[in-house]
Amino acid sequence: MIALLTLIGPAVVLGFLFGAAVGRRAGPPRTRAAWAGTVLLLLGTALAGASSGFVPGRPGLWLEAGALLLGAYLGGAALAAVMPGRRPAD
């Protein structure tokens, strides 16, 4: 995992920053369908991260990297969406 973060660290940081920009602009989910989609994304990320140790080779690397990047994006979006001083989307 440390080697993966060393190689994919800049992409994780960019994913977090991109998620923060999107979350800041969009804000928190407002509808029931948006909340359901958010929960499904979080569950999918957790499942991908948990199952990455069971997938060998290059596909396992892709799965683990994807889980890291999606987790960073979702974390940035969630953090920026709940920050005070956010302007609502027009």
PDB file as gemmi writes it, atoms N, CA and C in Angstrom:
CRYST1    1.000    1.000    1.000  90.00  90.00  90.00 P 1                      
ATOM      1  N   MET A   1       0.821  -1.186   0.000  1.00  0.00           N  
ATOM      2  CA  MET A   1       0.000   0.000   0.000  1.00  0.00           C  
ATOM      3  C   MET A   1       0.868   1.255   0.000  1.00  0.00           C  
ATOM      4  N   ILE A   2       1.996   1.240   0.700  1.00  0.00           N  
ATOM      5  CA  ILE A   2       2.882   2.403   0.725  1.00  0.00           C  
ATOM      6  C   ILE A   2       3.472   2.642  -0.658  1.00  0.00           C  
ATOM      7  N   ALA A   3       3.877   1.574  -1.340  1.00  0.00           N  
ATOM      8  CA  ALA A   3       4.404   1.731  -2.698  1.00  0.00           C  
ATOM      9  C   ALA A   3       3.335   2.270  -3.631  1.00  0.00           C  
ATOM     10  N   LEU A   4       2.109   1.812  -3.456  1.00  0.00           N  
ATOM     11  CA  LEU A   4       1.014   2.293  -4.290  1.00  0.00           C  
ATOM     12  C   LEU A   4       0.776   3.783  -4.050  1.00  0.00           C  
ATOM     13  N   LEU A   5       0.795   4.214  -2.803  1.00  0.00           N  
ATOM     14  CA  LEU A   5       0.616   5.632  -2.501  1.00  0.00           C  
ATOM     15  C   LEU A   5       1.781   6.472  -3.020  1.00  0.00           C  
ATOM     16  N   THR A   6       2.975   5.907  -3.012  1.00  0.00           N  
ATOM     17  CA  THR A   6       4.133   6.632  -3.526  1.00  0.00           C  
ATOM     18  C   THR A   6       3.992   6.865  -5.020  1.00  0.00           C  
ATOM     19  N   LEU A   7       3.532   5.864  -5.738  1.00  0.00           N  
ATOM     20  CA  LEU A   7       3.411   5.986  -7.188  1.00  0.00           C  
ATOM     21  C   LEU A   7       2.162   6.754  -7.614  1.00  0.00           C  
ATOM     22  N   ILE A   8       1.064   6.586  -6.876  1.00  0.00           N  
ATOM     23  CA  ILE A   8      -0.207   7.162  -7.288  1.00  0.00           C  
ATOM     24  C   ILE A   8      -0.587   8.337  -6.389  1.00  0.00           C  
ATOM     25  N   GLY A   9       0.298   8.753  -5.516  1.00  0.00           N  
ATOM     26  CA  GLY A   9       0.019   9.850  -4.599  1.00  0.00           C  
ATOM     27  C   GLY A   9      -0.404  11.142  -5.266  1.00  0.00           C  
ATOM     28  N   PRO A  10       0.309  11.590  -6.303  1.00  0.00           N  
ATOM     29  CA  PRO A  10      -0.132  12.830  -6.960  1.00  0.00           C  
ATOM     30  C   PRO A  10      -1.540  12.723  -7.548  1.00  0.00           C  
ATOM     31  N   ALA A  11      -1.902  11.570  -8.081  1.00  0.00           N  
ATOM     32  CA  ALA A  11      -3.253  11.390  -8.623  1.00  0.00           C  
ATOM     33  C   ALA A  11      -4.290  11.427  -7.502  1.00  0.00           C  
ATOM     34  N   VAL A  12      -3.948  10.888  -6.334  1.00  0.00           N  
ATOM     35  CA  VAL A  12      -4.869  10.920  -5.193  1.00  0.00           C  
ATOM     36  C   VAL A  12      -5.090  12.366  -4.740  1.00  0.00           C  
ATOM     37  N   VAL A  13      -4.034  13.138  -4.681  1.00  0.00           N  
ATOM     38  CA  VAL A  13      -4.158  14.555  -4.295  1.00  0.00           C  
ATOM     39  C   VAL A  13      -5.008  15.308  -5.310  1.00  0.00           C  
ATOM     40  N   LEU A  14      -4.768  15.071  -6.601  1.00  0.00           N  
ATOM     41  CA  LEU A  14      -5.568  15.737  -7.625  1.00  0.00           C  
ATOM     42  C   LEU A  14      -7.023  15.292  -7.573  1.00  0.00           C  
ATOM     43  N   GLY A  15      -7.267  14.024  -7.287  1.00  0.00           N  
ATOM     44  CA  GLY A  15      -8.634  13.541  -7.139  1.00  0.00           C  
ATOM     45  C   GLY A  15      -9.335  14.227  -5.976  1.00  0.00           C  
ATOM     46  N   PHE A  16      -8.635  14.398  -4.868  1.00  0.00           N  
ATOM     47  CA  PHE A  16      -9.203  15.107  -3.715  1.00  0.00           C  
ATOM     48  C   PHE A  16      -9.520  16.554  -4.067  1.00  0.00           C  
ATOM     49  N   LEU A  17      -8.596  17.231  -4.745  1.00  0.00           N  
ATOM     50  CA  LEU A  17      -8.819  18.634  -5.105  1.00  0.00           C  
ATOM     51  C   LEU A  17      -9.955  18.781  -6.106  1.00  0.00           C  
ATOM     52  N   PHE A  18     -10.040  17.868  -7.072  1.00  0.00           N  
ATOM     53  CA  PHE A  18     -11.129  17.916  -8.043  1.00  0.00           C  
ATOM     54  C   PHE A  18     -12.463  17.653  -7.348  1.00  0.00           C  
ATOM     55  N   GLY A  19     -12.487  16.690  -6.439  1.00  0.00           N  
ATOM     56  CA  GLY A  19     -13.698  16.420  -5.679  1.00  0.00           C  
ATOM     57  C   GLY A  19     -14.097  17.616  -4.825  1.00  0.00           C  
ATOM     58  N   ALA A  20     -13.108  18.306  -4.252  1.00  0.00           N  
ATOM     59  CA  ALA A  20     -13.404  19.488  -3.450  1.00  0.00           C  
ATOM     60  C   ALA A  20     -14.003  20.595  -4.308  1.00  0.00           C  
ATOM     61  N   ALA A  21     -13.491  20.757  -5.518  1.00  0.00           N  
ATOM     62  CA  ALA A  21     -14.045  21.780  -6.406  1.00  0.00           C  
ATOM     63  C   ALA A  21     -15.479  21.445  -6.795  1.00  0.00           C  
ATOM     64  N   VAL A  22     -15.735  20.195  -7.107  1.00  0.00           N  
ATOM     65  CA  VAL A  22     -17.090  19.785  -7.487  1.00  0.00           C  
ATOM     66  C   VAL A  22     -18.035  19.864  -6.288  1.00  0.00           C  
ATOM     67  N   GLY A  23     -17.596  19.385  -5.129  1.00  0.00           N  
ATOM     68  CA  GLY A  23     -18.424  19.424  -3.936  1.00  0.00           C  
ATOM     69  C   GLY A  23     -18.732  20.840  -3.488  1.00  0.00           C  
ATOM     70  N   ARG A  24     -17.780  21.729  -3.652  1.00  0.00           N  
ATOM     71  CA  ARG A  24     -17.991  23.129  -3.273  1.00  0.00           C  
ATOM     72  C   ARG A  24     -19.055  23.763  -4.162  1.00  0.00           C  
ATOM     73  N   ARG A  25     -19.022  23.415  -5.426  1.00  0.00           N  
ATOM     74  CA  ARG A  25     -19.978  23.990  -6.374  1.00  0.00           C  
ATOM     75  C   ARG A  25     -21.366  23.346  -6.252  1.00  0.00           C  
ATOM     76  N   ALA A  26     -21.412  22.035  -6.053  1.00  0.00           N  
ATOM     77  CA  ALA A  26     -22.691  21.324  -6.065  1.00  0.00           C  
ATOM     78  C   ALA A  26     -23.389  21.329  -4.712  1.00  0.00           C  
ATOM     79  N   GLY A  27     -22.643  21.266  -3.634  1.00  0.00           N  
ATOM     80  CA  GLY A  27     -23.260  21.216  -2.316  1.00  0.00           C  
ATOM     81  C   GLY A  27     -23.680  19.800  -1.947  1.00  0.00           C  
ATOM     82  N   PRO A  28     -24.310  19.641  -0.795  1.00  0.00           N  
ATOM     83  CA  PRO A  28     -24.725  18.298  -0.363  1.00  0.00           C  
ATOM     84  C   PRO A  28     -25.910  17.792  -1.190  1.00  0.00           C  
ATOM     85  N   PRO A  29     -26.135  16.483  -1.198  1.00  0.00           N  
ATOM     86  CA  PRO A  29     -27.284  15.940  -1.943  1.00  0.00           C  
ATOM     87  C   PRO A  29     -28.593  16.486  -1.391  1.00  0.00           C  
ATOM     88  N   ARG A  30     -29.537  16.772  -2.289  1.00  0.00           N  
ATOM     89  CA  ARG A  30     -30.794  17.377  -1.863  1.00  0.00           C  
ATOM     90  C   ARG A  30     -31.976  16.426  -1.971  1.00  0.00           C  
ATOM     91  N   THR A  31     -31.945  15.508  -2.921  1.00  0.00           N  
ATOM     92  CA  THR A  31     -33.091  14.625  -3.142  1.00  0.00           C  
ATOM     93  C   THR A  31     -32.806  13.237  -2.590  1.00  0.00           C  
ATOM     94  N   ARG A  32     -33.865  12.450  -2.474  1.00  0.00           N  
ATOM     95  CA  ARG A  32     -33.716  11.080  -1.987  1.00  0.00           C  
ATOM     96  C   ARG A  32     -32.870  10.238  -2.949  1.00  0.00           C  
ATOM     97  N   ALA A  33     -33.042  10.451  -4.241  1.00  0.00           N  
ATOM     98  CA  ALA A  33     -32.252   9.710  -5.233  1.00  0.00           C  
ATOM     99  C   ALA A  33     -30.769  10.078  -5.148  1.00  0.00           C  
ATOM    100  N   ALA A  34     -30.472  11.345  -4.901  1.00  0.00           N  
ATOM    101  CA  ALA A  34     -29.077  11.771  -4.758  1.00  0.00           C  
ATOM    102  C   ALA A  34     -28.439  11.143  -3.524  1.00  0.00           C  
ATOM    103  N   TRP A  35     -29.206  11.052  -2.424  1.00  0.00           N  
ATOM    104  CA  TRP A  35     -28.686  10.401  -1.221  1.00  0.00           C  
ATOM    105  C   TRP A  35     -28.447   8.923  -1.477  1.00  0.00           C  
ATOM    106  N   ALA A  36     -29.351   8.273  -2.200  1.00  0.00           N  
ATOM    107  CA  ALA A  36     -29.185   6.849  -2.509  1.00  0.00           C  
ATOM    108  C   ALA A  36     -27.950   6.637  -3.377  1.00  0.00           C  
ATOM    109  N   GLY A  37     -27.725   7.505  -4.342  1.00  0.00           N  
ATOM    110  CA  GLY A  37     -26.528   7.405  -5.171  1.00  0.00           C  
ATOM    111  C   GLY A  37     -25.257   7.608  -4.373  1.00  0.00           C  
ATOM    112  N   THR A  38     -25.301   8.528  -3.424  1.00  0.00           N  
ATOM    113  CA  THR A  38     -24.140   8.770  -2.568  1.00  0.00           C  
ATOM    114  C   THR A  38     -23.814   7.541  -1.725  1.00  0.00           C  
ATOM    115  N   VAL A  39     -24.834   6.942  -1.158  1.00  0.00           N  
ATOM    116  CA  VAL A  39     -24.629   5.742  -0.346  1.00  0.00           C  
ATOM    117  C   VAL A  39     -24.096   4.597  -1.207  1.00  0.00           C  
ATOM    118  N   LEU A  40     -24.632   4.435  -2.412  1.00  0.00           N  
ATOM    119  CA  LEU A  40     -24.145   3.374  -3.301  1.00  0.00           C  
ATOM    120  C   LEU A  40     -22.683   3.599  -3.698  1.00  0.00           C  
ATOM    121  N   LEU A  41     -22.294   4.843  -3.952  1.00  0.00           N  
ATOM    122  CA  LEU A  41     -20.893   5.135  -4.263  1.00  0.00           C  
ATOM    123  C   LEU A  41     -19.982   4.812  -3.081  1.00  0.00           C  
ATOM    124  N   LEU A  42     -20.413   5.170  -1.884  1.00  0.00           N  
ATOM    125  CA  LEU A  42     -19.599   4.868  -0.697  1.00  0.00           C  
ATOM    126  C   LEU A  42     -19.469   3.367  -0.471  1.00  0.00           C  
ATOM    127  N   LEU A  43     -20.575   2.637  -0.641  1.00  0.00           N  
ATOM    128  CA  LEU A  43     -20.517   1.183  -0.493  1.00  0.00           C  
ATOM    129  C   LEU A  43     -19.651   0.533  -1.567  1.00  0.00           C  
ATOM    130  N   GLY A  44     -19.755   1.024  -2.788  1.00  0.00           N  
ATOM    131  CA  GLY A  44     -18.921   0.497  -3.868  1.00  0.00           C  
ATOM    132  C   GLY A  44     -17.444   0.735  -3.629  1.00  0.00           C  
ATOM    133  N   THR A  45     -17.120   1.927  -3.114  1.00  0.00           N  
ATOM    134  CA  THR A  45     -15.724   2.229  -2.803  1.00  0.00           C  
ATOM    135  C   THR A  45     -15.206   1.327  -1.687  1.00  0.00           C  
ATOM    136  N   ALA A  46     -16.020   1.124  -0.658  1.00  0.00           N  
ATOM    137  CA  ALA A  46     -15.611   0.251   0.444  1.00  0.00           C  
ATOM    138  C   ALA A  46     -15.448  -1.192  -0.039  1.00  0.00           C  
ATOM    139  N   LEU A  47     -16.353  -1.654  -0.878  1.00  0.00           N  
ATOM    140  CA  LEU A  47     -16.264  -3.012  -1.405  1.00  0.00           C  
ATOM    141  C   LEU A  47     -15.034  -3.188  -2.288  1.00  0.00           C  
ATOM    142  N   ALA A  48     -14.745  -2.211  -3.128  1.00  0.00           N  
ATOM    143  CA  ALA A  48     -13.566  -2.289  -3.988  1.00  0.00           C  
ATOM    144  C   ALA A  48     -12.283  -2.279  -3.167  1.00  0.00           C  
ATOM    145  N   GLY A  49     -12.246  -1.447  -2.126  1.00  0.00           N  
ATOM    146  CA  GLY A  49     -11.064  -1.409  -1.272  1.00  0.00           C  
ATOM    147  C   GLY A  49     -10.877  -2.690  -0.483  1.00  0.00           C  
ATOM    148  N   ALA A  50     -11.982  -3.283  -0.039  1.00  0.00           N  
ATOM    149  CA  ALA A  50     -11.887  -4.512   0.748  1.00  0.00           C  
ATOM    150  C   ALA A  50     -11.540  -5.718  -0.115  1.00  0.00           C  
ATOM    151  N   SER A  51     -11.983  -5.727  -1.355  1.00  0.00           N  
ATOM    152  CA  SER A  51     -11.736  -6.894  -2.202  1.00  0.00           C  
ATOM    153  C   SER A  51     -10.450  -6.792  -3.001  1.00  0.00           C  
ATOM    154  N   SER A  52      -9.736  -5.684  -2.899  1.00  0.00           N  
ATOM    155  CA  SER A  52      -8.532  -5.518  -3.711  1.00  0.00           C  
ATOM    156  C   SER A  52      -7.432  -6.504  -3.322  1.00  0.00           C  
ATOM    157  N   GLY A  53      -7.418  -6.975  -2.099  1.00  0.00           N  
ATOM    158  CA  GLY A  53      -6.407  -7.941  -1.685  1.00  0.00           C  
ATOM    159  C   GLY A  53      -6.650  -9.334  -2.242  1.00  0.00           C  
ATOM    160  N   PHE A  54      -7.864  -9.603  -2.711  1.00  0.00           N  
ATOM    161  CA  PHE A  54      -8.205 -10.917  -3.234  1.00  0.00           C  
ATOM    162  C   PHE A  54      -8.005 -11.040  -4.737  1.00  0.00           C  
ATOM    163  N   VAL A  55      -7.787  -9.914  -5.418  1.00  0.00           N  
ATOM    164  CA  VAL A  55      -7.594  -9.926  -6.865  1.00  0.00           C  
ATOM    165  C   VAL A  55      -6.096  -9.816  -7.136  1.00  0.00           C  
ATOM    166  N   PRO A  56      -5.493 -10.836  -7.743  1.00  0.00           N  
ATOM    167  CA  PRO A  56      -4.041 -10.816  -7.939  1.00  0.00           C  
ATOM    168  C   PRO A  56      -3.628 -10.033  -9.197  1.00  0.00           C  
ATOM    169  N   GLY A  57      -2.383  -9.616  -9.201  1.00  0.00           N  
ATOM    170  CA  GLY A  57      -1.772  -9.048 -10.397  1.00  0.00           C  
ATOM    171  C   GLY A  57      -2.224  -7.645 -10.736  1.00  0.00           C  
ATOM    172  N   ARG A  58      -2.138  -7.381 -12.037  1.00  0.00           N  
ATOM    173  CA  ARG A  58      -2.455  -6.053 -12.533  1.00  0.00           C  
ATOM    174  C   ARG A  58      -3.912  -5.634 -12.304  1.00  0.00           C  
ATOM    175  N   PRO A  59      -4.891  -6.532 -12.501  1.00  0.00           N  
ATOM    176  CA  PRO A  59      -6.275  -6.121 -12.188  1.00  0.00           C  
ATOM    177  C   PRO A  59      -6.461  -5.722 -10.723  1.00  0.00           C  
ATOM    178  N   GLY A  60      -5.748  -6.373  -9.811  1.00  0.00           N  
ATOM    179  CA  GLY A  60      -5.810  -5.993  -8.406  1.00  0.00           C  
ATOM    180  C   GLY A  60      -5.236  -4.606  -8.169  1.00  0.00           C  
ATOM    181  N   LEU A  61      -4.155  -4.289  -8.887  1.00  0.00           N  
ATOM    182  CA  LEU A  61      -3.573  -2.954  -8.793  1.00  0.00           C  
ATOM    183  C   LEU A  61      -4.548  -1.909  -9.299  1.00  0.00           C  
ATOM    184  N   TRP A  62      -5.203  -2.182 -10.417  1.00  0.00           N  
ATOM    185  CA  TRP A  62      -6.187  -1.245 -10.962  1.00  0.00           C  
ATOM    186  C   TRP A  62      -7.351  -1.051  -9.992  1.00  0.00           C  
ATOM    187  N   LEU A  63      -7.796  -2.140  -9.403  1.00  0.00           N  
ATOM    188  CA  LEU A  63      -8.913  -2.064  -8.464  1.00  0.00           C  
ATOM    189  C   LEU A  63      -8.532  -1.258  -7.224  1.00  0.00           C  
ATOM    190  N   GLU A  64      -7.351  -1.501  -6.707  1.00  0.00           N  
ATOM    191  CA  GLU A  64      -6.901  -0.769  -5.520  1.00  0.00           C  
ATOM    192  C   GLU A  64      -6.671   0.708  -5.829  1.00  0.00           C  
ATOM    193  N   ALA A  65      -6.082   1.001  -6.980  1.00  0.00           N  
ATOM    194  CA  ALA A  65      -5.862   2.398  -7.359  1.00  0.00           C  
ATOM    195  C   ALA A  65      -7.195   3.111  -7.584  1.00  0.00           C  
ATOM    196  N   GLY A  66      -8.125   2.436  -8.217  1.00  0.00           N  
ATOM    197  CA  GLY A  66      -9.441   3.031  -8.433  1.00  0.00           C  
ATOM    198  C   GLY A  66     -10.164   3.312  -7.127  1.00  0.00           C  
ATOM    199  N   ALA A  67     -10.058   2.396  -6.179  1.00  0.00           N  
ATOM    200  CA  ALA A  67     -10.684   2.609  -4.874  1.00  0.00           C  
ATOM    201  C   ALA A  67     -10.043   3.788  -4.151  1.00  0.00           C  
ATOM    202  N   LEU A  68      -8.722   3.916  -4.249  1.00  0.00           N  
ATOM    203  CA  LEU A  68      -8.041   5.050  -3.623  1.00  0.00           C  
ATOM    204  C   LEU A  68      -8.461   6.374  -4.257  1.00  0.00           C  
ATOM    205  N   LEU A  69      -8.504   6.405  -5.579  1.00  0.00           N  
ATOM    206  CA  LEU A  69      -8.849   7.648  -6.269  1.00  0.00           C  
ATOM    207  C   LEU A  69     -10.306   8.034  -6.032  1.00  0.00           C  
ATOM    208  N   LEU A  70     -11.206   7.061  -6.088  1.00  0.00           N  
ATOM    209  CA  LEU A  70     -12.614   7.360  -5.847  1.00  0.00           C  
ATOM    210  C   LEU A  70     -12.836   7.791  -4.400  1.00  0.00           C  
ATOM    211  N   GLY A  71     -12.148   7.156  -3.470  1.00  0.00           N  
ATOM    212  CA  GLY A  71     -12.254   7.555  -2.067  1.00  0.00           C  
ATOM    213  C   GLY A  71     -11.749   8.969  -1.837  1.00  0.00           C  
ATOM    214  N   ALA A  72     -10.639   9.327  -2.485  1.00  0.00           N  
ATOM    215  CA  ALA A  72     -10.116  10.689  -2.348  1.00  0.00           C  
ATOM    216  C   ALA A  72     -11.075  11.705  -2.946  1.00  0.00           C  
ATOM    217  N   TYR A  73     -11.648  11.391  -4.105  1.00  0.00           N  
ATOM    218  CA  TYR A  73     -12.608  12.281  -4.751  1.00  0.00           C  
ATOM    219  C   TYR A  73     -13.843  12.480  -3.867  1.00  0.00           C  
ATOM    220  N   LEU A  74     -14.394  11.380  -3.359  1.00  0.00           N  
ATOM    221  CA  LEU A  74     -15.588  11.475  -2.516  1.00  0.00           C  
ATOM    222  C   LEU A  74     -15.300  12.209  -1.215  1.00  0.00           C  
ATOM    223  N   GLY A  75     -14.117  11.989  -0.641  1.00  0.00           N  
ATOM    224  CA  GLY A  75     -13.741  12.707   0.574  1.00  0.00           C  
ATOM    225  C   GLY A  75     -13.633  14.208   0.338  1.00  0.00           C  
ATOM    226  N   GLY A  76     -13.016  14.596  -0.766  1.00  0.00           N  
ATOM    227  CA  GLY A  76     -12.916  16.018  -1.095  1.00  0.00           C  
ATOM    228  C   GLY A  76     -14.269  16.641  -1.363  1.00  0.00           C  
ATOM    229  N   ALA A  77     -15.132  15.905  -2.075  1.00  0.00           N  
ATOM    230  CA  ALA A  77     -16.464  16.432  -2.371  1.00  0.00           C  
ATOM    231  C   ALA A  77     -17.283  16.580  -1.096  1.00  0.00           C  
ATOM    232  N   ALA A  78     -17.213  15.597  -0.207  1.00  0.00           N  
ATOM    233  CA  ALA A  78     -17.986  15.663   1.037  1.00  0.00           C  
ATOM    234  C   ALA A  78     -17.487  16.793   1.932  1.00  0.00           C  
ATOM    235  N   LEU A  79     -16.186  16.939   2.026  1.00  0.00           N  
ATOM    236  CA  LEU A  79     -15.633  17.991   2.881  1.00  0.00           C  
ATOM    237  C   LEU A  79     -16.004  19.378   2.371  1.00  0.00           C  
ATOM    238  N   ALA A  80     -15.886  19.586   1.079  1.00  0.00           N  
ATOM    239  CA  ALA A  80     -16.179  20.906   0.522  1.00  0.00           C  
ATOM    240  C   ALA A  80     -17.672  21.207   0.513  1.00  0.00           C  
ATOM    241  N   ALA A  81     -18.516  20.165   0.412  1.00  0.00           N  
ATOM    242  CA  ALA A  81     -19.958  20.391   0.353  1.00  0.00           C  
ATOM    243  C   ALA A  81     -20.514  20.891   1.676  1.00  0.00           C  
ATOM    244  N   VAL A  82     -19.894  20.522   2.779  1.00  0.00           N  
ATOM    245  CA  VAL A  82     -20.415  20.923   4.088  1.00  0.00           C  
ATOM    246  C   VAL A  82     -19.668  22.103   4.702  1.00  0.00           C  
ATOM    247  N   MET A  83     -18.718  22.668   3.984  1.00  0.00           N  
ATOM    248  CA  MET A  83     -17.976  23.821   4.505  1.00  0.00           C  
ATOM    249  C   MET A  83     -18.881  25.040   4.593  1.00  0.00           C  
ATOM    250  N   PRO A  84     -18.732  25.844   5.637  1.00  0.00           N  
ATOM    251  CA  PRO A  84     -19.539  27.064   5.726  1.00  0.00           C  
ATOM    252  C   PRO A  84     -19.092  28.088   4.682  1.00  0.00           C  
ATOM    253  N   GLY A  85     -20.014  28.955   4.307  1.00  0.00           N  
ATOM    254  CA  GLY A  85     -19.687  30.001   3.349  1.00  0.00           C  
ATOM    255  C   GLY A  85     -19.815  29.565   1.908  1.00  0.00           C  
ATOM    256  N   ARG A  86     -20.379  28.393   1.663  1.00  0.00           N  
ATOM    257  CA  ARG A  86     -20.529  27.898   0.312  1.00  0.00           C  
ATOM    258  C   ARG A  86     -21.681  28.619  -0.363  1.00  0.00           C  
ATOM    259  N   ARG A  87     -21.487  29.023  -1.605  1.00  0.00           N  
ATOM    260  CA  ARG A  87     -22.563  29.630  -2.377  1.00  0.00           C  
ATOM    261  C   ARG A  87     -23.380  28.529  -3.043  1.00  0.00           C  
ATOM    262  N   PRO A  88     -24.699  28.598  -3.026  1.00  0.00           N  
ATOM    263  CA  PRO A  88     -25.504  27.570  -3.674  1.00  0.00           C  
ATOM    264  C   PRO A  88     -25.332  27.611  -5.192  1.00  0.00           C  
ATOM    265  N   ALA A  89     -25.472  26.441  -5.815  1.00  0.00           N  
ATOM    266  CA  ALA A  89     -25.354  26.354  -7.265  1.00  0.00           C  
ATOM    267  C   ALA A  89     -26.526  27.067  -7.925  1.00  0.00           C  
ATOM    268  N   ASP A  90     -26.251  27.738  -9.022  1.00  0.00           N  
ATOM    269  CA  ASP A  90     -27.309  28.449  -9.749  1.00  0.00           C  
ATOM    270  C   ASP A  90     -27.889  27.596 -10.839  1.00  0.00           C  
TER     271      ASP A  90                                                      
END                                                                             
